[in-house]
Amino acid sequence: MVVRDLESRDLEELADLIKMIYSERPSAMWFESPPDSEAIKKLFEYKINGIGEGRVVDVISEEERRIIGECEVVNLPGGVGYLGILVRKEFRMRGVGRSLLIAASERARELGTSRLKVDVTEDNLDAMYFLTKNGFRRMAGRDHSVSINGSPYRVITLEKEL
């Protein structure tokens, strides 16, 4: 397994990962509808441009040239980084997510991020377990509701100091 920065050559592999995660758990992706090629291309361009501008950190994990996980941190004002992490189901519980989280956290810290924030739908117990195991704590009074694909979800906000 190799962890490296996202590059412009990764569009197809990242699109495959996003579609797979969306088919498994649509609420984890925050798309208003199933992501088509155009929506994924726009997201990818946002990531690549953000990396170039120093406002996004995005690392991927690959095995045999196949992306098996991705972790991004979008830098917000005040030293806060908004975290997103995806790992293929068959590679979970193998340290992929932790490796991605460590690499993305280190790069984000270099850009001035001092705290990570992540929103997780309350039905995503695996993600909440992973995040709390890796030092994230639920922030009192920050839970909220959202609509994803027309369905209501309760969202839990977790944070971690870097």
C-alpha positions as CSV (number, residue, x, y, z in Angstrom):
1,M,0.0,0.0,0.0
2,V,1.3,3.4,-1.0
3,V,0.0,6.7,0.4
4,R,0.6,9.8,-1.8
5,D,-0.9,13.1,-2.9
6,L,-3.8,13.1,-5.3
7,E,-2.7,13.9,-8.8
8,S,-4.5,14.9,-12.0
9,R,-4.0,11.4,-13.4
10,D,-6.3,10.0,-10.6
11,L,-9.7,11.1,-12.0
12,E,-10.9,7.7,-13.2
13,E,-9.8,5.8,-10.2
14,L,-11.2,8.4,-7.8
15,A,-14.5,8.4,-9.7
16,D,-14.7,4.6,-9.3
17,L,-14.1,5.0,-5.5
18,I,-16.7,7.7,-5.2
19,K,-19.3,5.7,-7.1
20,M,-18.6,2.6,-5.0
21,I,-19.0,4.5,-1.7
22,Y,-22.1,6.3,-2.9
23,S,-23.7,2.9,-3.9
24,E,-22.9,1.6,-0.4
25,R,-24.0,4.6,1.6
26,P,-25.4,7.6,-0.3
27,S,-25.5,9.7,2.9
28,A,-21.7,9.5,3.3
29,M,-21.2,11.4,0.0
30,W,-23.4,14.5,0.5
31,F,-24.4,14.6,-3.2
32,E,-27.9,15.7,-3.9
33,S,-28.4,12.9,-6.4
34,P,-26.3,10.0,-7.6
35,P,-23.0,11.5,-8.8
36,D,-22.6,11.4,-12.6
37,S,-19.4,11.9,-14.5
38,E,-19.8,15.7,-14.7
39,A,-20.4,16.1,-10.9
40,I,-17.4,14.0,-10.2
41,K,-15.2,15.9,-12.7
42,K,-16.2,19.2,-11.0
43,L,-15.4,17.8,-7.6
44,F,-12.1,16.5,-8.9
45,E,-11.2,19.9,-10.4
46,Y,-12.1,21.6,-7.1
47,K,-9.7,19.3,-5.3
48,I,-6.8,19.7,-7.8
49,N,-7.2,23.5,-7.9
50,G,-7.5,23.6,-4.1
51,I,-4.3,21.6,-3.7
52,G,-2.5,24.0,-6.1
53,E,-3.8,27.0,-4.1
54,G,-2.9,25.5,-0.7
55,R,-6.4,25.3,0.6
56,V,-7.0,21.6,0.2
57,V,-4.9,18.6,1.2
58,D,-5.9,15.4,-0.5
59,V,-4.1,12.1,-0.2
60,I,-4.9,8.7,-1.6
61,S,-3.9,5.2,-0.8
62,E,-3.3,2.8,-3.6
63,E,-2.5,-0.8,-4.0
64,E,-1.4,-2.2,-7.4
65,R,-2.3,1.2,-9.0
66,R,-5.9,1.0,-7.7
67,I,-7.1,3.7,-5.3
68,I,-8.4,2.0,-2.2
69,G,-8.9,5.1,-0.1
70,E,-8.8,8.9,-0.1
71,C,-8.7,11.6,2.6
72,E,-9.1,15.3,2.1
73,V,-8.9,18.3,4.4
74,V,-10.4,21.5,3.2
75,N,-8.8,24.4,5.1
76,L,-11.3,26.8,6.6
77,P,-10.7,30.2,8.4
78,G,-9.4,30.0,11.9
79,G,-7.1,27.0,11.5
80,V,-9.9,24.6,11.1
81,G,-9.8,21.8,8.5
82,Y,-12.9,20.0,7.3
83,L,-12.2,16.3,6.9
84,G,-13.5,13.8,4.4
85,I,-12.3,10.2,4.2
86,L,-13.3,7.2,2.0
87,V,-12.0,3.6,2.1
88,R,-13.2,0.7,0.0
89,K,-15.2,-1.7,2.0
90,E,-12.9,-4.7,1.4
91,F,-9.9,-2.7,2.7
92,R,-11.5,-1.4,5.9
93,M,-10.0,-2.5,9.3
94,R,-6.6,-2.9,7.7
95,G,-5.1,0.4,8.7
96,V,-5.8,2.2,5.4
97,G,-8.0,4.9,7.0
98,R,-5.5,5.5,9.8
99,S,-2.6,5.8,7.3
100,L,-4.6,8.3,5.3
101,L,-5.7,10.3,8.3
102,I,-2.1,10.6,9.6
103,A,-0.7,11.7,6.2
104,A,-3.5,14.2,5.6
105,S,-3.2,15.6,9.2
106,E,0.5,16.1,8.8
107,R,0.1,18.0,5.5
108,A,-2.8,20.0,6.9
109,R,-0.8,21.0,10.0
110,E,2.0,22.2,7.7
111,L,-0.6,24.6,6.1
112,G,-1.6,26.0,9.5
113,T,-4.5,23.7,10.4
114,S,-4.7,23.2,14.1
115,R,-8.0,21.4,14.4
116,L,-10.0,18.9,12.2
117,K,-13.7,18.9,12.0
118,V,-15.9,16.2,10.4
119,D,-19.7,15.8,10.1
120,V,-21.0,12.2,10.1
121,T,-24.6,11.0,9.7
122,E,-25.7,9.3,13.0
123,D,-26.5,6.1,11.1
124,N,-22.8,5.8,10.0
125,L,-21.6,3.9,13.1
126,D,-18.5,2.5,11.4
127,A,-17.3,6.0,10.6
128,M,-18.1,7.3,14.2
129,Y,-16.2,4.3,15.6
130,F,-13.2,4.9,13.4
131,L,-13.1,8.6,14.1
132,T,-13.4,8.3,17.9
133,K,-10.8,5.6,17.9
134,N,-8.5,8.1,16.2
135,G,-9.0,10.9,18.7
136,F,-12.1,12.7,17.4
137,R,-14.7,13.8,20.0
138,R,-18.3,14.7,19.6
139,M,-18.9,18.5,20.0
140,A,-21.8,19.2,22.3
141,G,-24.6,21.3,20.8
142,R,-23.3,21.0,17.2
143,D,-25.6,18.2,16.0
144,H,-27.9,19.2,13.2
145,S,-30.2,17.9,10.6
146,V,-29.7,17.9,6.8
147,S,-31.5,16.6,3.7
148,I,-29.5,14.3,1.5
149,N,-31.2,13.0,-1.6
150,G,-34.5,14.2,-0.2
151,S,-34.1,12.2,3.0
152,P,-33.5,13.7,6.4
153,Y,-30.4,12.8,8.4
154,R,-29.2,13.7,11.8
155,V,-25.5,14.8,11.6
156,I,-23.0,14.5,14.4
157,T,-20.0,16.9,14.4
158,L,-16.7,15.5,15.7
159,E,-13.5,17.4,16.2
160,K,-9.8,16.7,16.9
161,E,-6.9,19.0,17.8
162,L,-3.8,18.5,15.8
